[in-house]
Amino acid sequence: VFENCCLKSVRHPGHPMPDHRPQSAEESHHSRPVRLAWIVSTPTPYKQPFFEALAAREEVDLHVMFLQWSDPQRPWDLHKEQDYQYTVLSGFGIRRSLKRRSYLRVNLSVLQALRRNRSEVVVVCGYDHPTMWIAMLYCLLTGIPFIQQGESHTRKTRSRLKKWFKKKLLFPILRQARAAFATGQGARDYWTSTGIPAERVYTVANTPNVRQIQSAAEEALDDRESIRSQLDCGSRRVAIFVGRFDRVKGIDVLLDSIQRLPDENRPLVLLVGDGPQRESVIQQVSQLSLPVSVLGFRQPAELPKLYASADYFVLPSRHEPW
């Protein structure tokens, strides 16, 4: 995908592109890698393995640009040392609302970073932050091909004003993308609805290192009874939810379902995570007197032991991007 983007690119000052003359197989094999910039809001456990695998490819010279290192809503403890090149862009945040702890990031430094990196292809993750708009407009003005990656989907309800804004202002820009990366069928349908041809939409993994987690969970099985004792599981079967405490994740649906069961059939539910609905979840658990433990946010390294303690995993989401 990245090589095809370069082959279709227009030369532009300050960003010399590869020589597009026909090459022999031997010449092609020894050609230099594509200089790829990947602009993403923050580092996350489910993007790191992908970046590491991509950086290991000889065909790509990857440079990841983060809008910020950490997100107040997702305080992951990630090591600064990564197996790929990255830059944390300087900038500032604009709070979305008084009720939310999330911010819109404005990083004008992305312009300098793209010039300094002499990027030949740019992947822009979404368009929520002003920085992403700045990057897309820069690519359009300079002729650098860009690719959109996102988790938006067609199932989400949007106001008429938002639909109008997207149709008139956003979609014409998105259609200029050389390709789109989707996290699943829901996102794929969204990209094609913007006018991006289906043959230019590709599914890209958006997952942590599953084998690593599975291996760590299997090792933790030796201490399963000890872990369950620490969690005060008793004789109940154990269900675990790991995710954001948000309406879309359907935790309220899960709790209502458990409430309908006879007490002797109710599992102990471990709720792992945090989010805007944390207090309402705790209140619902208390009101219904349910066997639920709200464990709060946990770092990725802590999750395998919790998985090992459980009998099954629950994902009660109202919808997901895939």
C-alpha atoms as a printed R data frame, in Angstrom:
    type eleno elety resid chain resno       x       y       z
1   ATOM     1    CA   VAL     A     1   0.000   0.000   0.000
2   ATOM     2    CA   PHE     A     2   2.756   2.456   0.976
3   ATOM     3    CA   GLU     A     3   4.815   1.732  -2.150
4   ATOM     4    CA   ASN     A     4   1.767   2.234  -4.378
5   ATOM     5    CA   CYS     A     5   1.118   5.570  -2.688
6   ATOM     6    CA   CYS     A     6   4.631   6.695  -3.551
7   ATOM     7    CA   LEU     A     7   4.335   5.536  -7.148
8   ATOM     8    CA   LYS     A     8   1.195   7.645  -7.586
9   ATOM     9    CA   SER     A     9   2.631  10.722  -5.852
10  ATOM    10    CA   VAL     A    10   3.401  14.104  -7.329
11  ATOM    11    CA   ARG     A    11   6.885  15.489  -6.798
12  ATOM    12    CA   HIS     A    12   6.943  18.508  -4.522
13  ATOM    13    CA   PRO     A    13   9.683  20.905  -3.313
14  ATOM    14    CA   GLY     A    14  11.564  19.860  -0.211
15  ATOM    15    CA   HIS     A    15  10.226  16.280  -0.279
16  ATOM    16    CA   PRO     A    16  12.097  14.386  -2.996
17  ATOM    17    CA   MET     A    17  10.225  11.264  -3.998
18  ATOM    18    CA   PRO     A    18  11.624   7.931  -5.193
19  ATOM    19    CA   ASP     A    19  12.743   7.547  -8.781
20  ATOM    20    CA   HIS     A    20   9.610   6.194 -10.509
21  ATOM    21    CA   ARG     A    21  11.371   4.815 -13.572
22  ATOM    22    CA   PRO     A    22  10.775   1.091 -14.221
23  ATOM    23    CA   GLN     A    23  13.179  -0.984 -12.138
24  ATOM    24    CA   SER     A    24  14.556  -4.430 -12.573
25  ATOM    25    CA   ALA     A    25  13.835  -7.018  -9.897
26  ATOM    26    CA   GLU     A    26  17.358  -6.585  -8.516
27  ATOM    27    CA   GLU     A    27  17.095  -2.789  -8.430
28  ATOM    28    CA   SER     A    28  13.679  -2.979  -6.767
29  ATOM    29    CA   HIS     A    29  15.031  -5.348  -4.121
30  ATOM    30    CA   HIS     A    30  17.779  -2.886  -3.182
31  ATOM    31    CA   SER     A    31  15.656   0.285  -3.361
32  ATOM    32    CA   ARG     A    32  15.532   2.351  -0.201
33  ATOM    33    CA   PRO     A    33  12.564   2.053   2.197
34  ATOM    34    CA   VAL     A    34   9.537   4.323   2.054
35  ATOM    35    CA   ARG     A    35   9.744   7.153   4.617
36  ATOM    36    CA   LEU     A    36   6.485   6.752   6.493
37  ATOM    37    CA   ALA     A    37   5.061   9.083   9.149
38  ATOM    38    CA   TRP     A    38   2.236   7.767  11.327
39  ATOM    39    CA   ILE     A    39   0.389  10.448  13.311
40  ATOM    40    CA   VAL     A    40  -1.565   9.129  16.296
41  ATOM    41    CA   SER     A    41  -2.955  10.730  19.459
42  ATOM    42    CA   THR     A    42  -1.186   8.675  22.151
43  ATOM    43    CA   PRO     A    43   0.763   5.425  22.478
44  ATOM    44    CA   THR     A    44  -1.480   2.519  23.468
45  ATOM    45    CA   PRO     A    45  -0.901  -1.167  24.285
46  ATOM    46    CA   TYR     A    46  -2.929  -2.185  21.223
47  ATOM    47    CA   LYS     A    47  -0.909  -0.103  18.753
48  ATOM    48    CA   GLN     A    48   2.610  -0.735  20.051
49  ATOM    49    CA   PRO     A    49   2.951  -4.322  18.717
50  ATOM    50    CA   PHE     A    50   1.777  -3.179  15.282
51  ATOM    51    CA   PHE     A    51   4.314  -0.334  15.159
52  ATOM    52    CA   GLU     A    52   7.104  -2.655  16.292
53  ATOM    53    CA   ALA     A    53   6.261  -5.198  13.591
54  ATOM    54    CA   LEU     A    54   5.990  -2.496  10.921
55  ATOM    55    CA   ALA     A    55   9.295  -0.890  11.940
56  ATOM    56    CA   ALA     A    56  11.011  -4.262  11.533
57  ATOM    57    CA   ARG     A    57  10.068  -4.343   7.842
58  ATOM    58    CA   GLU     A    58  12.937  -3.379   5.536
59  ATOM    59    CA   GLU     A    59  10.545  -1.750   3.051
60  ATOM    60    CA   VAL     A    60   9.464   0.920   5.543
61  ATOM    61    CA   ASP     A    61  11.324   3.654   7.419
62  ATOM    62    CA   LEU     A    62   8.714   4.326  10.121
63  ATOM    63    CA   HIS     A    63   8.505   7.443  12.275
64  ATOM    64    CA   VAL     A    64   5.540   7.653  14.662
65  ATOM    65    CA   MET     A    65   4.374  11.096  15.789
66  ATOM    66    CA   PHE     A    66   2.345  11.222  19.015
67  ATOM    67    CA   LEU     A    67   0.201  14.247  19.844
68  ATOM    68    CA   GLN     A    68   0.858  13.538  23.541
69  ATOM    69    CA   TRP     A    69   2.495  10.781  25.536
70  ATOM    70    CA   SER     A    70  -0.316  10.092  27.995
71  ATOM    71    CA   ASP     A    71  -4.085  10.543  28.141
72  ATOM    72    CA   PRO     A    72  -5.737  11.435  31.491
73  ATOM    73    CA   GLN     A    73  -8.529   8.957  30.693
74  ATOM    74    CA   ARG     A    74  -6.115   6.131  29.871
75  ATOM    75    CA   PRO     A    75  -3.093   6.329  32.197
76  ATOM    76    CA   TRP     A    76  -1.171   3.416  30.726
77  ATOM    77    CA   ASP     A    77   2.342   2.955  32.084
78  ATOM    78    CA   LEU     A    78   4.277   2.547  28.841
79  ATOM    79    CA   HIS     A    79   8.056   2.476  28.563
80  ATOM    80    CA   LYS     A    80   9.707   5.422  26.851
81  ATOM    81    CA   GLU     A    81  12.060   3.025  25.071
82  ATOM    82    CA   GLN     A    82  10.342   1.628  21.990
83  ATOM    83    CA   ASP     A    83  11.574  -0.510  19.099
84  ATOM    84    CA   TYR     A    84  10.739   2.194  16.577
85  ATOM    85    CA   GLN     A    85  11.441   5.871  15.969
86  ATOM    86    CA   TYR     A    86   8.952   8.261  17.488
87  ATOM    87    CA   THR     A    87   8.462  11.913  18.385
88  ATOM    88    CA   VAL     A    88   6.114  13.432  20.963
89  ATOM    89    CA   LEU     A    89   4.937  16.627  19.307
90  ATOM    90    CA   SER     A    90   4.859  19.835  21.331
91  ATOM    91    CA   GLY     A    91   1.464  21.516  21.530
92  ATOM    92    CA   PHE     A    92  -1.466  22.242  23.786
93  ATOM    93    CA   GLY     A    93  -4.936  20.911  24.556
94  ATOM    94    CA   ILE     A    94  -8.384  22.470  24.479
95  ATOM    95    CA   ARG     A    95 -10.808  20.875  26.929
96  ATOM    96    CA   ARG     A    96 -13.871  19.486  25.135
97  ATOM    97    CA   SER     A    97 -16.275  20.315  27.966
98  ATOM    98    CA   LEU     A    98 -16.350  20.873  31.712
99  ATOM    99    CA   LYS     A    99 -17.786  17.381  32.210
100 ATOM   100    CA   ARG     A   100 -15.095  15.524  30.259
101 ATOM   101    CA   ARG     A   101 -11.405  15.164  31.004
102 ATOM   102    CA   SER     A   102 -10.516  14.759  27.341
103 ATOM   103    CA   TYR     A   103  -8.849  17.402  25.206
104 ATOM   104    CA   LEU     A   104  -8.566  18.383  21.566
105 ATOM   105    CA   ARG     A   105  -4.870  18.496  20.726
106 ATOM   106    CA   VAL     A   106  -3.329  21.337  18.717
107 ATOM   107    CA   ASN     A   107   0.254  20.538  17.632
108 ATOM   108    CA   LEU     A   108   1.541  23.070  15.101
109 ATOM   109    CA   SER     A   109   4.919  21.347  15.472
110 ATOM   110    CA   VAL     A   110   3.575  18.562  13.231
111 ATOM   111    CA   LEU     A   111   4.438  20.755  10.219
112 ATOM   112    CA   GLN     A   112   8.094  20.986  11.185
113 ATOM   113    CA   ALA     A   113   8.204  17.300  12.057
114 ATOM   114    CA   LEU     A   114   6.861  16.260   8.635
115 ATOM   115    CA   ARG     A   115   9.343  18.535   6.847
116 ATOM   116    CA   ARG     A   116  12.266  17.347   8.961
117 ATOM   117    CA   ASN     A   117  11.300  13.708   8.443
118 ATOM   118    CA   ARG     A   118  10.936  14.287   4.673
119 ATOM   119    CA   SER     A   119   7.913  12.025   4.853
120 ATOM   120    CA   GLU     A   120   6.827  10.362   1.618
121 ATOM   121    CA   VAL     A   121   3.596   8.872   2.956
122 ATOM   122    CA   VAL     A   122   1.628  10.043   5.998
123 ATOM   123    CA   VAL     A   123  -0.930   8.003   7.935
124 ATOM   124    CA   VAL     A   124  -3.351  10.243   9.836
125 ATOM   125    CA   CYS     A   125  -5.299   8.534  12.625
126 ATOM   126    CA   GLY     A   126  -8.757  10.073  12.554
127 ATOM   127    CA   TYR     A   127  -9.762  13.714  12.330
128 ATOM   128    CA   ASP     A   128 -10.930  14.414  15.875
129 ATOM   129    CA   HIS     A   129  -7.983  16.649  16.774
130 ATOM   130    CA   PRO     A   130  -7.111  19.911  14.965
131 ATOM   131    CA   THR     A   131  -3.607  18.498  14.493
132 ATOM   132    CA   MET     A   132  -4.978  15.826  12.166
133 ATOM   133    CA   TRP     A   133  -6.672  18.482  10.010
134 ATOM   134    CA   ILE     A   134  -3.407  20.443   9.897
135 ATOM   135    CA   ALA     A   135  -1.552  17.319   8.752
136 ATOM   136    CA   MET     A   136  -4.107  16.471   6.038
137 ATOM   137    CA   LEU     A   137  -4.150  20.032   4.684
138 ATOM   138    CA   TYR     A   138  -0.343  20.095   4.684
139 ATOM   139    CA   CYS     A   139  -0.290  16.879   2.663
140 ATOM   140    CA   LEU     A   140  -2.799  18.265   0.164
141 ATOM   141    CA   LEU     A   141  -0.786  21.500  -0.270
142 ATOM   142    CA   THR     A   142   2.556  19.739  -0.687
143 ATOM   143    CA   GLY     A   143   1.374  16.737  -2.683
144 ATOM   144    CA   ILE     A   144   2.401  14.155  -0.075
145 ATOM   145    CA   PRO     A   145   0.000  11.197  -0.214
146 ATOM   146    CA   PHE     A   146  -1.855  10.532   3.008
147 ATOM   147    CA   ILE     A   147  -3.815   7.573   4.344
148 ATOM   148    CA   GLN     A   148  -6.654   7.807   6.843
149 ATOM   149    CA   GLN     A   149  -7.023   5.361   9.719
150 ATOM   150    CA   GLY     A   150 -10.007   5.420  12.041
151 ATOM   151    CA   GLU     A   151 -12.665   3.602  14.005
152 ATOM   152    CA   SER     A   152 -15.715   5.654  12.965
153 ATOM   153    CA   HIS     A   153 -18.693   3.576  11.881
154 ATOM   154    CA   THR     A   154 -22.099   4.055  10.291
155 ATOM   155    CA   ARG     A   155 -24.075   2.760  13.299
156 ATOM   156    CA   LYS     A   156 -23.392   5.873  15.359
157 ATOM   157    CA   THR     A   157 -26.243   8.399  15.623
158 ATOM   158    CA   ARG     A   158 -25.248  11.876  14.419
159 ATOM   159    CA   SER     A   159 -27.103  15.187  14.454
160 ATOM   160    CA   ARG     A   160 -28.223  16.835  11.214
161 ATOM   161    CA   LEU     A   161 -25.679  19.617  11.692
162 ATOM   162    CA   LYS     A   162 -22.861  17.126  12.130
163 ATOM   163    CA   LYS     A   163 -23.972  15.160   9.070
164 ATOM   164    CA   TRP     A   164 -24.057  18.363   7.016
165 ATOM   165    CA   PHE     A   165 -20.610  19.408   8.253
166 ATOM   166    CA   LYS     A   166 -19.103  16.052   7.391
167 ATOM   167    CA   LYS     A   167 -20.732  15.846   3.975
168 ATOM   168    CA   LYS     A   168 -19.786  19.370   2.903
169 ATOM   169    CA   LEU     A   169 -16.403  19.918   4.563
170 ATOM   170    CA   LEU     A   170 -14.899  16.657   5.838
171 ATOM   171    CA   PHE     A   171 -15.749  14.050   3.205
172 ATOM   172    CA   PRO     A   172 -14.247  16.028   0.261
173 ATOM   173    CA   ILE     A   173 -10.924  16.048   2.147
174 ATOM   174    CA   LEU     A   174 -11.135  12.373   3.113
175 ATOM   175    CA   ARG     A   175 -11.767  11.422  -0.526
176 ATOM   176    CA   GLN     A   176  -8.311  12.802  -1.307
177 ATOM   177    CA   ALA     A   177  -6.744  10.042   0.797
178 ATOM   178    CA   ARG     A   178  -4.844   7.445  -1.216
179 ATOM   179    CA   ALA     A   179  -6.213   4.708   1.041
180 ATOM   180    CA   ALA     A   180  -8.068   4.135   4.301
181 ATOM   181    CA   PHE     A   181  -7.267   1.699   7.106
182 ATOM   182    CA   ALA     A   182 -10.275   0.200   8.903
183 ATOM   183    CA   THR     A   183 -10.362  -1.750  12.171
184 ATOM   184    CA   GLY     A   184 -13.199  -3.947  10.933
185 ATOM   185    CA   GLN     A   185 -16.334  -4.153   8.822
186 ATOM   186    CA   GLY     A   186 -18.094  -1.295  10.614
187 ATOM   187    CA   ALA     A   187 -15.214   1.074   9.935
188 ATOM   188    CA   ARG     A   188 -14.858  -0.247   6.373
189 ATOM   189    CA   ASP     A   189 -18.510   0.614   5.673
190 ATOM   190    CA   TYR     A   190 -17.932   4.103   7.064
191 ATOM   191    CA   TRP     A   191 -14.936   4.799   4.817
192 ATOM   192    CA   THR     A   192 -16.788   3.689   1.712
193 ATOM   193    CA   SER     A   193 -19.733   5.915   2.746
194 ATOM   194    CA   THR     A   194 -17.383   8.916   2.577
195 ATOM   195    CA   GLY     A   195 -16.708   8.166  -1.078
196 ATOM   196    CA   ILE     A   196 -13.413   6.286  -0.747
197 ATOM   197    CA   PRO     A   197 -13.551   3.338  -3.189
198 ATOM   198    CA   ALA     A   198 -13.843  -0.069  -1.494
199 ATOM   199    CA   GLU     A   199 -10.691  -1.324  -3.221
200 ATOM   200    CA   ARG     A   200  -8.705   1.375  -1.395
201 ATOM   201    CA   VAL     A   201  -9.946   0.379   2.075
202 ATOM   202    CA   TYR     A   202  -7.766  -2.092   3.993
203 ATOM   203    CA   THR     A   203  -8.311  -3.838   7.330
204 ATOM   204    CA   VAL     A   204  -5.514  -3.165   9.820
205 ATOM   205    CA   ALA     A   205  -4.990  -4.904  13.155
206 ATOM   206    CA   ASN     A   206  -5.835  -2.814  16.214
207 ATOM   207    CA   THR     A   207  -4.997  -5.278  18.940
208 ATOM   208    CA   PRO     A   208  -2.426  -5.923  21.655
209 ATOM   209    CA   ASN     A   209  -0.006  -8.824  21.435
210 ATOM   210    CA   VAL     A   210  -2.579 -11.583  21.964
211 ATOM   211    CA   ARG     A   211  -0.044 -14.425  22.053
212 ATOM   212    CA   GLN     A   212   1.967 -12.633  24.730
213 ATOM   213    CA   ILE     A   213  -1.122 -12.076  26.887
214 ATOM   214    CA   GLN     A   214  -2.274 -15.658  26.385
215 ATOM   215    CA   SER     A   215   1.148 -17.027  27.339
216 ATOM   216    CA   ALA     A   216   1.287 -14.866  30.486
217 ATOM   217    CA   ALA     A   217  -2.267 -15.904  31.456
218 ATOM   218    CA   GLU     A   218  -1.405 -19.585  31.034
219 ATOM   219    CA   GLU     A   219   1.619 -19.158  33.304
220 ATOM   220    CA   ALA     A   220  -0.593 -17.449  35.907
221 ATOM   221    CA   LEU     A   221  -2.926 -20.488  35.993
222 ATOM   222    CA   ASP     A   222  -0.504 -22.131  38.426
223 ATOM   223    CA   ASP     A   223  -1.450 -19.411  40.946
224 ATOM   224    CA   ARG     A   224  -5.127 -19.338  39.999
225 ATOM   225    CA   GLU     A   225  -6.503 -20.325  43.412
226 ATOM   226    CA   SER     A   226  -4.263 -17.828  45.185
227 ATOM   227    CA   ILE     A   227  -5.337 -15.037  42.830
228 ATOM   228    CA   ARG     A   228  -9.018 -15.929  43.271
229 ATOM   229    CA   SER     A   229  -8.561 -15.929  47.040
230 ATOM   230    CA   GLN     A   230  -7.019 -12.441  46.926
231 ATOM   231    CA   LEU     A   231 -10.008 -11.272  44.874
232 ATOM   232    CA   ASP     A   232 -12.395 -12.902  47.357
233 ATOM   233    CA   CYS     A   233 -14.098 -14.931  44.620
234 ATOM   234    CA   GLY     A   234 -15.461 -17.583  46.951
235 ATOM   235    CA   SER     A   235 -17.243 -20.481  45.245
236 ATOM   236    CA   ARG     A   236 -18.853 -18.412  42.493
237 ATOM   237    CA   ARG     A   237 -17.894 -18.658  38.872
238 ATOM   238    CA   VAL     A   238 -16.027 -15.531  37.763
239 ATOM   239    CA   ALA     A   239 -16.759 -13.296  34.788
240 ATOM   240    CA   ILE     A   240 -14.439 -10.471  33.774
241 ATOM   241    CA   PHE     A   241 -15.008  -7.272  31.830
242 ATOM   242    CA   VAL     A   242 -12.030  -5.163  30.735
243 ATOM   243    CA   GLY     A   243 -12.715  -1.865  29.055
244 ATOM   244    CA   ARG     A   244 -13.863   1.716  29.247
245 ATOM   245    CA   PHE     A   245 -16.699   2.618  31.608
246 ATOM   246    CA   ASP     A   246 -18.858   4.227  28.963
247 ATOM   247    CA   ARG     A   247 -22.463   3.771  27.893
248 ATOM   248    CA   VAL     A   248 -21.437   2.226  24.578
249 ATOM   249    CA   LYS     A   249 -19.706  -0.610  26.465
250 ATOM   250    CA   GLY     A   250 -23.043  -1.760  27.928
251 ATOM   251    CA   ILE     A   251 -21.981  -2.366  31.537
252 ATOM   252    CA   ASP     A   252 -25.480  -1.379  32.649
253 ATOM   253    CA   VAL     A   253 -26.898  -4.095  30.365
254 ATOM   254    CA   LEU     A   254 -24.544  -6.634  31.945
255 ATOM   255    CA   LEU     A   255 -25.568  -5.665  35.491
256 ATOM   256    CA   ASP     A   256 -29.282  -5.768  34.643
257 ATOM   257    CA   SER     A   257 -28.796  -9.244  33.184
258 ATOM   258    CA   ILE     A   258 -27.067 -10.514  36.321
259 ATOM   259    CA   GLN     A   259 -29.816  -9.041  38.474
260 ATOM   260    CA   ARG     A   260 -32.367 -11.221  36.644
261 ATOM   261    CA   LEU     A   261 -30.563 -14.414  37.652
262 ATOM   262    CA   PRO     A   262 -31.264 -16.305  40.877
263 ATOM   263    CA   ASP     A   263 -28.530 -15.463  43.387
264 ATOM   264    CA   GLU     A   264 -27.112 -18.997  43.343
265 ATOM   265    CA   ASN     A   265 -26.539 -18.687  39.588
266 ATOM   266    CA   ARG     A   266 -24.980 -15.256  39.637
267 ATOM   267    CA   PRO     A   267 -21.268 -15.100  38.839
268 ATOM   268    CA   LEU     A   268 -18.850 -12.768  40.552
269 ATOM   269    CA   VAL     A   269 -18.168 -10.048  37.995
270 ATOM   270    CA   LEU     A   270 -14.794  -8.302  37.893
271 ATOM   271    CA   LEU     A   271 -15.095  -4.879  36.263
272 ATOM   272    CA   VAL     A   272 -11.672  -3.650  35.168
273 ATOM   273    CA   GLY     A   273 -11.320  -0.151  33.765
274 ATOM   274    CA   ASP     A   274 -12.355   3.436  34.265
275 ATOM   275    CA   GLY     A   275 -14.355   6.103  32.498
276 ATOM   276    CA   PRO     A   276 -17.157   8.656  32.703
277 ATOM   277    CA   GLN     A   277 -19.730   6.142  33.985
278 ATOM   278    CA   ARG     A   278 -17.639   4.809  36.865
279 ATOM   279    CA   GLU     A   279 -19.755   6.436  39.588
280 ATOM   280    CA   SER     A   280 -23.065   5.388  38.030
281 ATOM   281    CA   VAL     A   281 -21.775   1.799  37.726
282 ATOM   282    CA   ILE     A   282 -20.794   1.740  41.409
283 ATOM   283    CA   GLN     A   283 -24.200   3.163  42.316
284 ATOM   284    CA   GLN     A   284 -26.027   0.537  40.234
285 ATOM   285    CA   VAL     A   285 -24.003  -2.287  41.834
286 ATOM   286    CA   SER     A   286 -24.862  -0.971  45.299
287 ATOM   287    CA   GLN     A   287 -28.558  -0.502  44.572
288 ATOM   288    CA   LEU     A   288 -28.972  -3.988  43.134
289 ATOM   289    CA   SER     A   289 -26.706  -5.676  45.731
290 ATOM   290    CA   LEU     A   290 -24.851  -7.575  43.043
291 ATOM   291    CA   PRO     A   291 -21.716  -9.753  43.434
292 ATOM   292    CA   VAL     A   292 -19.514  -7.298  41.528
293 ATOM   293    CA   SER     A   293 -15.991  -6.066  42.215
294 ATOM   294    CA   VAL     A   294 -15.055  -2.762  40.583
295 ATOM   295    CA   LEU     A   295 -11.281  -3.106  40.351
296 ATOM   296    CA   GLY     A   296 -10.687   0.172  38.510
297 ATOM   297    CA   PHE     A   297  -7.974   0.849  35.975
298 ATOM   298    CA   ARG     A   298  -5.191  -1.735  35.733
299 ATOM   299    CA   GLN     A   299  -1.979  -1.663  33.756
300 ATOM   300    CA   PRO     A   300  -1.601  -4.142  30.854
301 ATOM   301    CA   ALA     A   301   0.954  -6.213  32.792
302 ATOM   302    CA   GLU     A   302  -1.640  -6.870  35.522
303 ATOM   303    CA   LEU     A   303  -4.333  -8.213  33.202
304 ATOM   304    CA   PRO     A   304  -3.053 -11.783  32.538
305 ATOM   305    CA   LYS     A   305  -3.479 -12.734  36.218
306 ATOM   306    CA   LEU     A   306  -7.002 -11.352  36.232
307 ATOM   307    CA   TYR     A   307  -7.829 -13.276  33.051
308 ATOM   308    CA   ALA     A   308  -6.422 -16.435  34.645
309 ATOM   309    CA   SER     A   309  -8.716 -15.983  37.651
310 ATOM   310    CA   ALA     A   310 -11.861 -15.788  35.510
311 ATOM   311    CA   ASP     A   311 -14.034 -18.494  33.977
312 ATOM   312    CA   TYR     A   312 -15.213 -16.362  31.085
313 ATOM   313    CA   PHE     A   313 -14.866 -12.943  29.513
314 ATOM   314    CA   VAL     A   314 -17.811 -10.595  28.900
315 ATOM   315    CA   LEU     A   315 -18.077  -7.919  26.204
316 ATOM   316    CA   PRO     A   316 -21.599  -6.446  26.479
317 ATOM   317    CA   SER     A   317 -20.962  -3.515  24.106
318 ATOM   318    CA   ARG     A   318 -23.929  -1.909  22.395
319 ATOM   319    CA   HIS     A   319 -21.687  -1.661  19.331
320 ATOM   320    CA   GLU     A   320 -18.007  -1.796  18.379
321 ATOM   321    CA   PRO     A   321 -16.132  -0.328  15.375
322 ATOM   322    CA   TRP     A   322 -15.575  -3.775  13.873
